[in-house]
Amino acid sequence: MSEDIPLLPGSPRRLSPQAGTRGGQGPKHGQQYLQTPGPRAPGLQGSSSRDPGQPCGPESARSSSVINNYLDANEPVSLEARLSRMHFHDNQRKVDYVLAYHYRKRGMHLAQGFPGHSLAIVSNGETGKEPHAGGPGDIELGPLDALEEERKEQREEFEHNLMEAGLELEKDLESKSQGSVFVRIHAPWQVLAREAEFLKIKVPTKKEMYEIKAGGSIAKKFSAALQKLSSPLQPRVPEHSNNKMKNLSYPFSREKMYLYNIQEKDTFFDNATRSRIVHEILKRTACSRANNTMGINSLIANNIYEAAYPLHDGEYNSPEDDMNDRKLLYQEWARYGVFYKFQPIDLIRKYFGEKIGLYFAWLGLYTSFLIPSSVIGVIVFLYGCATIEEDIPSREMCDQQNAFIMCPLCDKSCDYWNLSSACGTARASHLFDNPATVFFSIFMALWATMFLENWKRLQMRLGYFWDLTGIEEEEERAQEHSRPEYETRVREKMLKESNKSAVQKLETNTTESGHEDDEDKLTWKDRFPGYLMNFASILFMIALTFSIVFGVIVYRITTAAALSLNKATRSNVRVTVTATAVIINLVVILILDEIYGAVAKWLTKIEVPKTEQTFEERLILKAFLLKFVNAYSPIFYVAFFKGRFVGRPGSYVYVFDGYRMEECAPGGCLMELCIQLSIIMLGKQLIQNNIFEIGVPKLKKLFRKLKDETEAGETDSAHSKHPEQWDLDYSLEPYTGLTPEYMEMIIQFGFVTLFVASFPLAPVFALLNNVIEVRLDAKKFVTELRRPDAVRTKDIGIWFDILSGIGKFSVISNAFVIAITSDFIPRLVYQYSYSHNGTLHGFVNHTLSFFNVSQLKEGTQPENSQFDQEVQFCRFKDYREPPWAPNPYEFSKQYWFILSARLAFVIIFQNLVMFLSVLVDWMIPDIPTDISDQIKKEKSLLVDFFLKEEHEKLKLMDEPAPRSPGGGDRSRSRVASSAPSGQSQPGSVMSSGSQHTNV
C-alpha cells in the first residue's frame, strides 16, 4: 500500500505512476480527486473523519493527506458507474459548488523511457524533495508561461485554503494542451453545521407544523371558498398543498442538535442552502499569492478563475421519471402553456433564494393589480366610444355648414382650410379626452398607492413564512465584503503611501490625525475625480437626450414643410410626420437604452463603491435617471411643450429663419400624445422582449456552441455524448443580477401611471405584456441561466423608493395633462361661465380667434388659393382679442380666466389625490393583523417547545435507560448529539486542519 502524500501549494512534480493509486483502488477516468481519506462515520456518507485525539496541526498533515490522481485520459469511462451527475465520482458526496477555469500549456514533452501513453502523476507537496525522480514511465510537463504559472500557484493555494476550511474538492485532469477545468466542491456535515450556526440559518425544529389561522369565521369561509375556486389556477407543487401550515423554525445551533429533526444529514440542508454556505466560505477565503486577495469574486475579477456557480438540480427536460425542483419549476411555472396559473413562489424561493423569490412575488402582484386597472381603462375607453355621437364640440367641428375658415398651417404653399376637414381627429380625440378620464386619473393615483401598500403587506407576509425576520446582522455581514476593485484601489493607495520617505511619513503622522486609519480605505479626496466624472457625464448624457429630441422636432418641422410643397402629399402631412417621428424616437430610445446601461455601469465603477450593495444601488440610480429621461422626454415634449410656443398669425415663431414651430392638431395635442405613448410603450416592450431578451441570448448560446464545437478536437466522444451537469451549466449564460428585469418593469410602471390620462388602455397592454414577461423571465432563469447564488434579503431595496417616487410624480403629471393638454378645463369654464344655455353649444367658436389676413407678412400669403370668395378673416385656436378690439391680438380675459382655472385644478387635484393616498396608506396597516398575531404566537410556541425539550433531555440524563445490544445507551447518545461539535465525541465528524472551527 502506498503512502499518503499531502497536497500543499506548489508545482506538480514527476512521480512514478504507481503513486497514483491508493490501496489498489484508483478513481474514475479523467478525474483528479482532492479528498481527505479516512474511515467514515456510520450513516454519514461523504464525510471525512479523524480520530478524536488526533492533533490538528502540521504533525497531522500526513495522516489527513490529500491525493491528486491524474489518470489515463485514453481509458474508457464506465458510464454505468455514474449514478448521479450531481455527485462526486464516488456517487456519495454532493457537488455543492463548482469553480471553473481555463488552463493553457505551452507544450509537453516526454521523459526518458516514456512508453507512449499518459500515466499517473501525483502532486507532492513536500518542497525540496523529489522522490522517484527520473523513473521509467514518468511525464514531464512543458513549462507554462509566467502568467499561467502564477495563476496556477494562486489556484493551488486558494484550493488548499478551502480544504483547510473543511471543504472537500474534486478536480478535473489537465490532460490536454488547453481546456476548461472544473473544481467540484463538497461541504461535509461538520462544515455545514459550523457555517449554519455562524450564519444563523433558521431550520425547522422537531415540532410539527402548526396552522396559520384566519382572522374570524367569515374570513375562514371566504378564504376556503376562494381557495376552492382558484384550485385550477394553483400549480401542482408540494409547497402549495400546505400554504396554511408553517414549520416552527429556530437558528441552527450545534449545542442544541436535539431540537431539530435531523433524519438524514445529507438532505437536512437543501441544495440552495448548501451552496449558499459554500459561497460564504469562498467569499472570505484569502489567497496570499494574489496580494492577499479576499474571496472568489476577487479571483474571478483577476481572471484566476473564470466562473463560480452552484449546480442546477439536474435537467429540466429529461425524459426520465425522476423529478427535481428544476424540472418541477419548468413544468408548472416556466412554460407559456401554464400562463394562467399562479406562481409557485415558495418553490421559487427554495430553488433560487429569497432575492429572486421577492422579485417574482413583486412581479406577480403588480401583474394581478393591472387587472382591475385594465378593466376600468377599457370601461373609460368604451364610454368614449359610446358618447362620441353626443359630443357637441366634435359635432360642431364636423358640421360643414359652420365653415370655420382656418389660417394657413405654413407659409406660401399652404392654403386656407375648413375646420370640418379635421373631423376625424376631433372624433378620435374624444375617445381619450372626456370627463371619465379625470376620474380614471384619480383612480390610477389611488391604484398606485394601493399597490405599494399591498406590496408592503405581502413582503411582510413572505418575510414571516420565509423566516426573514432578524436578518439585519446578515446584511451587515454582507457589507463587510469589499469589492475586488475597491481592494485594488486601496492597495494602490497604500503602495503610494509606502513610497514616501520615512521622514515624510513621520511628519505626516505627527501633523495629520487619523492618517493611519485613512490608509486602508478610500476617502472623498480619492473618489473626487470619479464623482466629478460622474456629474459631468450624466449632464452630458441628459443634454444628448434633449438634443436628440430637439433634432426630431426639427425633423418634424422640416418634413412637414417639405411635404406641404407637394399637392399629392399635402393632405397626409400630419399623419406622415407624426408616424415617422414616433418611429425615429422609438429606435433612438432603444439604442440609447443599451448605451446608457453600459455608461451607468462604467460611471459606477470609476466611483469605486466599497461593497456590492452600494455598487448596485448607485448603478440603479444612474441607470434609472438616464433611462427615465431617455424614455419620457419625447412624451413630455408632446404633452407640455408642443404648440405652446407657436406664436400667432402675423407673428409666428421661426427656427432656422424659415421654419415655423409646429402646432397641435385641431382636436388638441392629447391625441398625438396618445399615439406617441402607445407606439413607444408597445414598441419598447415588443422589441425588447423579442429581440433583446429572446433573440440575443439565443444568438450568444449559438455562438458559444459553435465555438465549443471548433475547440472540441481533443474531447472524447463518450464525454461529449454524456456531459456532466457542471459542463451543461457552464455552457449557460452567467447570472448578472435583477437590475435589467426590475428596470424594464419600472419604466413600464411609469408609462402606466405618469400619462394614463391620455392613454387609458396603457394598463391593458401592460397586463398582456406582463403575462408573457413572467413566463419569459421564468424560462430564462430555469433554462438559460446558470443557477444564481441564493441571496437572503427582506425587501426589494431601492426599487420600492423609486416606485413610490414615480407614484407621487404621476399625480402631478396627470394633473398637468388634464389641465393643460386636454380641453377638460376650457370646456368646464365655457359651460358654466360663458354658455347661454349651460351646454357646450358654441364652444368651438369660443376657442377660435380672428385674424385679419391683410396683416400677414409679405411673402407668407397663400399662393393660388382655392377658395372662391376672397377671405378677409381667418381663424386660429387661441384666446386673443379680435382685430377690431382696442388691443388687437392681445390675450383676452377668457385666456387669463382659463389659465387661473387650470392652475386651480392642478392644486385641487394634486392635494385631493395626495390626501386620499395618505388616507389609504393610513387605513391599510403595513403588517397584516394575522401575521403580527402569528409572530407573537410563534414566540410562545418556541418557548414551550424549548422547555419541553429541556425537560425531556434532563429526564433522559437522570434516568439511565436499558442498554442496547450494541453496548450504547440512548441517553448517552442523546447527550452526545447535543454536545458542541468543538468537543469531539467518539464517531463524530471533524474537519481536519480547519482554520474556521471555533466560530
ChimeraX attribute file (.defattr): number of C-alpha atoms within 10 A of each C-alpha:
attribute: neighborCount
match mode: 1-to-1
recipient: residues
	/A:1	9
	/A:2	11
	/A:3	12
	/A:4	19
	/A:5	21
	/A:6	20
	/A:7	25
	/A:8	19
	/A:9	20
	/A:10	16
	/A:11	14
	/A:12	15
	/A:13	22
	/A:14	23
	/A:15	25
	/A:16	20
	/A:17	21
	/A:18	14
	/A:19	20
	/A:20	25
	/A:21	22
	/A:22	15
	/A:23	8
	/A:24	9
	/A:25	8
	/A:26	14
	/A:27	17
	/A:28	20
	/A:29	19
	/A:30	21
	/A:31	23
	/A:32	23
	/A:33	24
	/A:34	24
	/A:35	22
	/A:36	23
	/A:37	16
	/A:38	14
	/A:39	12
	/A:40	16
	/A:41	16
	/A:42	10
	/A:43	10
	/A:44	18
	/A:45	16
	/A:46	22
	/A:47	28
	/A:48	25
	/A:49	22
	/A:50	24
	/A:51	16
	/A:52	15
	/A:53	9
	/A:54	12
	/A:55	14
	/A:56	16
	/A:57	10
	/A:58	9
	/A:59	10
	/A:60	13
	/A:61	18
	/A:62	13
	/A:63	18
	/A:64	24
	/A:65	19
	/A:66	25
	/A:67	24
	/A:68	27
	/A:69	28
	/A:70	28
	/A:71	25
	/A:72	18
	/A:73	20
	/A:74	13
	/A:75	11
	/A:76	13
	/A:77	15
	/A:78	10
	/A:79	10
	/A:80	6
	/A:81	11
	/A:82	16
	/A:83	12
	/A:84	15
	/A:85	19
	/A:86	21
	/A:87	20
	/A:88	22
	/A:89	20
	/A:90	14
	/A:91	15
	/A:92	16
	/A:93	20
	/A:94	24
	/A:95	26
	/A:96	26
	/A:97	26
	/A:98	24
	/A:99	21
	/A:100	22
	/A:101	17
	/A:102	16
	/A:103	19
	/A:104	15
	/A:105	18
	/A:106	12
	/A:107	12
	/A:108	14
	/A:109	11
	/A:110	16
	/A:111	16
	/A:112	13
	/A:113	12
	/A:114	16
	/A:115	12
	/A:116	8
	/A:117	11
	/A:118	19
	/A:119	20
	/A:120	22
	/A:121	25
	/A:122	24
	/A:123	24
	/A:124	24
	/A:125	18
	/A:126	15
	/A:127	11
	/A:128	6
	/A:129	10
	/A:130	13
	/A:131	13
	/A:132	14
	/A:133	12
	/A:134	16
	/A:135	16
	/A:136	15
	/A:137	21
	/A:138	24
	/A:139	25
	/A:140	18
	/A:141	16
	/A:142	13
	/A:143	13
	/A:144	16
	/A:145	11
	/A:146	9
	/A:147	9
	/A:148	17
	/A:149	16
	/A:150	15
	/A:151	19
	/A:152	19
	/A:153	17
	/A:154	23
	/A:155	20
	/A:156	19
	/A:157	21
	/A:158	25
	/A:159	25
	/A:160	21
	/A:161	21
	/A:162	22
	/A:163	24
	/A:164	17
	/A:165	21
	/A:166	27
	/A:167	28
	/A:168	26
	/A:169	24
	/A:170	22
	/A:171	23
	/A:172	19
	/A:173	21
	/A:174	20
	/A:175	17
	/A:176	15
	/A:177	13
	/A:178	15
	/A:179	17
	/A:180	16
	/A:181	19
	/A:182	22
	/A:183	21
	/A:184	25
	/A:185	27
	/A:186	27
	/A:187	26
	/A:188	26
	/A:189	24
	/A:190	23
	/A:191	25
	/A:192	23
	/A:193	21
	/A:194	21
	/A:195	23
	/A:196	22
	/A:197	17
	/A:198	15
	/A:199	17
	/A:200	17
	/A:201	21
	/A:202	17
	/A:203	19
	/A:204	19
	/A:205	21
	/A:206	16
	/A:207	15
	/A:208	12
	/A:209	15
	/A:210	13
	/A:211	13
	/A:212	15
	/A:213	14
	/A:214	16
	/A:215	11
	/A:216	9
	/A:217	9
	/A:218	10
	/A:219	12
	/A:220	13
	/A:221	12
	/A:222	13
	/A:223	13
	/A:224	12
	/A:225	12
	/A:226	11
	/A:227	13
	/A:228	12
	/A:229	10
	/A:230	12
	/A:231	13
	/A:232	12
	/A:233	15
	/A:234	17
	/A:235	21
	/A:236	17
	/A:237	16
	/A:238	12
	/A:239	14
	/A:240	16
	/A:241	11
	/A:242	10
	/A:243	12
	/A:244	12
	/A:245	16
	/A:246	17
	/A:247	18
	/A:248	20
	/A:249	21
	/A:250	16
	/A:251	16
	/A:252	23
	/A:253	23
	/A:254	18
	/A:255	16
	/A:256	17
	/A:257	20
	/A:258	20
	/A:259	21
	/A:260	17
	/A:261	15
	/A:262	15
	/A:263	8
	/A:264	10
	/A:265	16
	/A:266	22
	/A:267	11
	/A:268	17
	/A:269	19
	/A:270	12
	/A:271	22
	/A:272	23
	/A:273	22
	/A:274	27
	/A:275	26
	/A:276	23
	/A:277	26
	/A:278	22
	/A:279	21
	/A:280	15
	/A:281	20
	/A:282	21
	/A:283	17
	/A:284	16
	/A:285	20
	/A:286	21
	/A:287	22
	/A:288	12
	/A:289	15
	/A:290	19
	/A:291	12
	/A:292	11
	/A:293	21
	/A:294	22
	/A:295	22
	/A:296	25
	/A:297	20
	/A:298	23
	/A:299	23
	/A:300	17
	/A:301	14
	/A:302	15
	/A:303	13
	/A:304	23
	/A:305	23
	/A:306	15
	/A:307	19
	/A:308	23
	/A:309	21
	/A:310	26
	/A:311	26
	/A:312	27
	/A:313	18
	/A:314	21
	/A:315	20
	/A:316	18
	/A:317	12
	/A:318	10
	/A:319	7
	/A:320	7
	/A:321	6
	/A:322	8
	/A:323	13
	/A:324	13
	/A:325	18
	/A:326	22
	/A:327	21
	/A:328	19
	/A:329	23
	/A:330	20
	/A:331	18
	/A:332	20
	/A:333	27
	/A:334	24
	/A:335	16
	/A:336	17
	/A:337	11
	/A:338	16
	/A:339	17
	/A:340	13
	/A:341	16
	/A:342	17
	/A:343	24
	/A:344	22
	/A:345	21
	/A:346	22
	/A:347	19
	/A:348	22
	/A:349	22
	/A:350	19
	/A:351	25
	/A:352	22
	/A:353	21
	/A:354	24
	/A:355	21
	/A:356	25
	/A:357	24
	/A:358	24
	/A:359	18
	/A:360	20
	/A:361	22
	/A:362	21
	/A:363	19
	/A:364	18
	/A:365	16
	/A:366	20
	/A:367	19
	/A:368	16
	/A:369	18
	/A:370	23
	/A:371	16
	/A:372	13
	/A:373	23
	/A:374	20
	/A:375	15
	/A:376	19
	/A:377	26
	/A:378	17
	/A:379	16
	/A:380	23
	/A:381	21
	/A:382	14
	/A:383	18
	/A:384	24
	/A:385	15
	/A:386	12
	/A:387	13
	/A:388	19
	/A:389	12
	/A:390	10
	/A:391	17
	/A:392	17
	/A:393	20
	/A:394	24
	/A:395	18
	/A:396	22
	/A:397	27
	/A:398	21
	/A:399	15
	/A:400	14
	/A:401	9
	/A:402	13
	/A:403	13
	/A:404	20
	/A:405	18
	/A:406	22
	/A:407	25
	/A:408	19
	/A:409	20
	/A:410	20
	/A:411	19
	/A:412	17
	/A:413	21
	/A:414	22
	/A:415	19
	/A:416	19
	/A:417	20
	/A:418	18
	/A:419	24
	/A:420	22
	/A:421	15
	/A:422	16
	/A:423	19
	/A:424	13
	/A:425	18
	/A:426	26
	/A:427	22
	/A:428	16
	/A:429	25
	/A:430	24
	/A:431	23
	/A:432	26
	/A:433	26
	/A:434	22
	/A:435	16
	/A:436	18
	/A:437	25
	/A:438	22
	/A:439	13
	/A:440	20
	/A:441	27
	/A:442	21
	/A:443	16
	/A:444	27
	/A:445	26
	/A:446	23
	/A:447	21
	/A:448	25
	/A:449	23
	/A:450	17
	/A:451	19
	/A:452	21
	/A:453	20
	/A:454	21
	/A:455	19
	/A:456	20
	/A:457	19
	/A:458	19
	/A:459	20
	/A:460	21
	/A:461	18
	/A:462	22
	/A:463	19
	/A:464	17
	/A:465	17
	/A:466	19
	/A:467	19
	/A:468	19
	/A:469	14
	/A:470	11
	/A:471	16
	/A:472	12
	/A:473	11
	/A:474	14
	/A:475	14
	/A:476	10
	/A:477	11
	/A:478	15
	/A:479	15
	/A:480	12
	/A:481	18
	/A:482	19
	/A:483	22
	/A:484	23
	/A:485	18
	/A:486	19
	/A:487	22
	/A:488	15
	/A:489	16
	/A:490	18
	/A:491	16
	/A:492	12
	/A:493	17
	/A:494	15
	/A:495	12
	/A:496	11
	/A:497	13
	/A:498	12
	/A:499	10
	/A:500	11
	/A:501	10
	/A:502	10
	/A:503	9
	/A:504	12
	/A:505	15
	/A:506	11
	/A:507	11
	/A:508	13
	/A:509	13
	/A:510	11
	/A:511	10
	/A:512	9
	/A:513	10
	/A:514	10
	/A:515	13
	/A:516	11
	/A:517	8
	/A:518	13
	/A:519	17
	/A:520	14
	/A:521	16
	/A:522	17
	/A:523	10
	/A:524	9
	/A:525	9
	/A:526	15
	/A:527	14
	/A:528	12
	/A:529	13
	/A:530	18
	/A:531	18
	/A:532	11
	/A:533	14
	/A:534	20
	/A:535	12
	/A:536	11
	/A:537	15
	/A:538	19
	/A:539	13
	/A:540	12
	/A:541	17
	/A:542	17
	/A:543	13
	/A:544	14
	/A:545	22
	/A:546	17
	/A:547	12
	/A:548	18
	/A:549	20
	/A:550	14
	/A:551	12
	/A:552	18
	/A:553	18
	/A:554	17
	/A:555	16
	/A:556	22
	/A:557	18
	/A:558	19
	/A:559	17
	/A:560	25
	/A:561	22
	/A:562	14
	/A:563	19
	/A:564	23
	/A:565	14
	/A:566	13
	/A:567	11
	/A:568	10
	/A:569	14
	/A:570	16
	/A:571	13
	/A:572	13
	/A:573	18
	/A:574	17
	/A:575	12
	/A:576	15
	/A:577	17
	/A:578	15
	/A:579	15
	/A:580	15
	/A:581	19
	/A:582	22
	/A:583	15
	/A:584	13
	/A:585	22
	/A:586	22
	/A:587	15
	/A:588	16
	/A:589	23
	/A:590	19
	/A:591	10
	/A:592	20
	/A:593	18
	/A:594	12
	/A:595	13
	/A:596	20
	/A:597	18
	/A:598	13
	/A:599	21
	/A:600	23
	/A:601	17
	/A:602	13
	/A:603	21
	/A:604	24
	/A:605	16
	/A:606	15
	/A:607	20
	/A:608	22
	/A:609	20
	/A:610	19
	/A:611	17
	/A:612	16
	/A:613	17
	/A:614	15
	/A:615	17
	/A:616	17
	/A:617	17
	/A:618	20
	/A:619	21
	/A:620	22
	/A:621	16
	/A:622	20
	/A:623	24
	/A:624	22
	/A:625	15
	/A:626	22
	/A:627	26
	/A:628	16
	/A:629	17
	/A:630	25
	/A:631	26
	/A:632	18
	/A:633	19
	/A:634	26
	/A:635	23
	/A:636	17
	/A:637	16
	/A:638	21
	/A:639	26
	/A:640	16
	/A:641	14
	/A:642	18
	/A:643	18
	/A:644	12
	/A:645	13
	/A:646	17
	/A:647	15
	/A:648	16
	/A:649	21
	/A:650	16
	/A:651	11
	/A:652	13
	/A:653	16
	/A:654	14
	/A:655	11
	/A:656	7
	/A:657	7
	/A:658	11
	/A:659	17
	/A:660	20
	/A:661	21
	/A:662	22
	/A:663	17
	/A:664	18
	/A:665	17
	/A:666	18
	/A:667	25
	/A:668	19
	/A:669	24
	/A:670	26
	/A:671	26
	/A:672	23
	/A:673	23
	/A:674	23
	/A:675	18
	/A:676	23
	/A:677	26
	/A:678	19
	/A:679	16
	/A:680	24
	/A:681	20
	/A:682	17
	/A:683	16
	/A:684	19
	/A:685	20
	/A:686	13
	/A:687	16
	/A:688	16
	/A:689	18
	/A:690	13
	/A:691	13
	/A:692	14
	/A:693	16
	/A:694	15
	/A:695	14
	/A:696	13
	/A:697	17
	/A:698	15
	/A:699	11
	/A:700	13
	/A:701	16
	/A:702	12
	/A:703	12
	/A:704	15
	/A:705	13
	/A:706	12
	/A:707	11
	/A:708	12
	/A:709	11
	/A:710	9
	/A:711	12
	/A:712	13
	/A:713	9
	/A:714	11
	/A:715	13
	/A:716	13
	/A:717	11
	/A:718	12
	/A:719	14
	/A:720	11
	/A:721	8
	/A:722	12
	/A:723	12
	/A:724	16
	/A:725	18
	/A:726	24
	/A:727	17
	/A:728	15
	/A:729	22
	/A:730	20
	/A:731	15
	/A:732	17
	/A:733	19
	/A:734	16
	/A:735	14
	/A:736	10
	/A:737	12
	/A:738	12
	/A:739	15
	/A:740	13
	/A:741	14
	/A:742	17
	/A:743	17
	/A:744	16
	/A:745	17
	/A:746	19
	/A:747	18
	/A:748	22
	/A:749	19
	/A:750	19
	/A:751	23
	/A:752	26
	/A:753	26
	/A:754	25
	/A:755	27
	/A:756	27
	/A:757	32
	/A:758	30
	/A:759	25
	/A:760	28
	/A:761	23
	/A:762	27
	/A:763	28
	/A:764	20
	/A:765	16
	/A:766	23
	/A:767	19
	/A:768	14
	/A:769	17
	/A:770	22
	/A:771	17
	/A:772	15
	/A:773	22
	/A:774	21
	/A:775	20
	/A:776	18
	/A:777	19
	/A:778	21
	/A:779	18
	/A:780	17
	/A:781	20
	/A:782	22
	/A:783	21
	/A:784	19
	/A:785	19
	/A:786	24
	/A:787	22
	/A:788	23
	/A:789	23
	/A:790	24
	/A:791	15
	/A:792	19
	/A:793	20
	/A:794	21
	/A:795	20
	/A:796	15
	/A:797	12
	/A:798	13
	/A:799	18
	/A:800	15
	/A:801	11
	/A:802	15
	/A:803	19
	/A:804	14
	/A:805	11
	/A:806	18
	/A:807	24
	/A:808	20
	/A:809	17
	/A:810	24
	/A:811	26
	/A:812	19
	/A:813	21
	/A:814	26
	/A:815	27
	/A:816	23
	/A:817	25
	/A:818	27
	/A:819	23
	/A:820	22
	/A:821	26
	/A:822	24
	/A:823	20
	/A:824	18
	/A:825	19
	/A:826	21
	/A:827	21
	/A:828	16
	/A:829	16
	/A:830	21
	/A:831	18
	/A:832	13
	/A:833	12
	/A:834	17
	/A:835	16
	/A:836	12
	/A:837	9
	/A:838	11
	/A:839	15
	/A:840	20
	/A:841	18
	/A:842	16
	/A:843	20
	/A:844	18
	/A:845	15
	/A:846	18
	/A:847	18
	/A:848	17
	/A:849	21
	/A:850	24
	/A:851	25
	/A:852	17
	/A:853	16
	/A:854	12
	/A:855	13
	/A:856	15
	/A:857	13
	/A:858	9
	/A:859	9
	/A:860	14
	/A:861	20
	/A:862	18
	/A:863	12
	/A:864	10
	/A:865	16
	/A:866	11
	/A:867	11
	/A:868	6
	/A:869	7
	/A:870	8
	/A:871	14
	/A:872	10
	/A:873	16
	/A:874	20
	/A:875	23
	/A:876	21
	/A:877	21
	/A:878	18
	/A:879	20
	/A:880	23
	/A:881	20
	/A:882	17
	/A:883	16
	/A:884	11
	/A:885	10
	/A:886	9
	/A:887	12
	/A:888	14
	/A:889	20
	/A:890	14
	/A:891	14
	/A:892	16
	/A:893	12
	/A:894	20
	/A:895	17
	/A:896	12
	/A:897	13
	/A:898	20
	/A:899	16
	/A:900	12
	/A:901	17
	/A:902	21
	/A:903	16
	/A:904	13
	/A:905	17
	/A:906	22
	/A:907	14
	/A:908	13
	/A:909	22
	/A:910	23
	/A:911	14
	/A:912	14
	/A:913	21
	/A:914	19
	/A:915	13
	/A:916	16
	/A:917	21
	/A:918	13
	/A:919	13
	/A:920	16
	/A:921	17
	/A:922	11
	/A:923	10
	/A:924	14
	/A:925	13
	/A:926	17
	/A:927	16
	/A:928	16
	/A:929	12
	/A:930	13
	/A:931	20
	/A:932	14
	/A:933	13
	/A:934	16
	/A:935	13
	/A:936	10
	/A:937	12
	/A:938	17
	/A:939	12
	/A:940	11
	/A:941	15
	/A:942	16
	/A:943	10
	/A:944	12
	/A:945	17
	/A:946	13
	/A:947	12
	/A:948	11
	/A:949	15
	/A:950	15
	/A:951	12
	/A:952	12
	/A:953	16
	/A:954	12
	/A:955	12
	/A:956	16
	/A:957	15
	/A:958	10
	/A:959	9
	/A:960	12
	/A:961	13
	/A:962	11
	/A:963	11
	/A:964	9
	/A:965	7
	/A:966	6
	/A:967	7
	/A:968	12
	/A:969	14
	/A:970	15
	/A:971	20
	/A:972	14
	/A:973	12
	/A:974	15
	/A:975	17
	/A:976	19
	/A:977	17
	/A:978	17
	/A:979	17
	/A:980	14
	/A:981	21
	/A:982	14
	/A:983	11
	/A:984	16
	/A:985	17
	/A:986	12
	/A:987	14
	/A:988	20
	/A:989	23
	/A:990	24
	/A:991	25
	/A:992	26
	/A:993	19
	/A:994	18
	/A:995	15
	/A:996	14
	/A:997	17
	/A:998	9
	/A:999	9
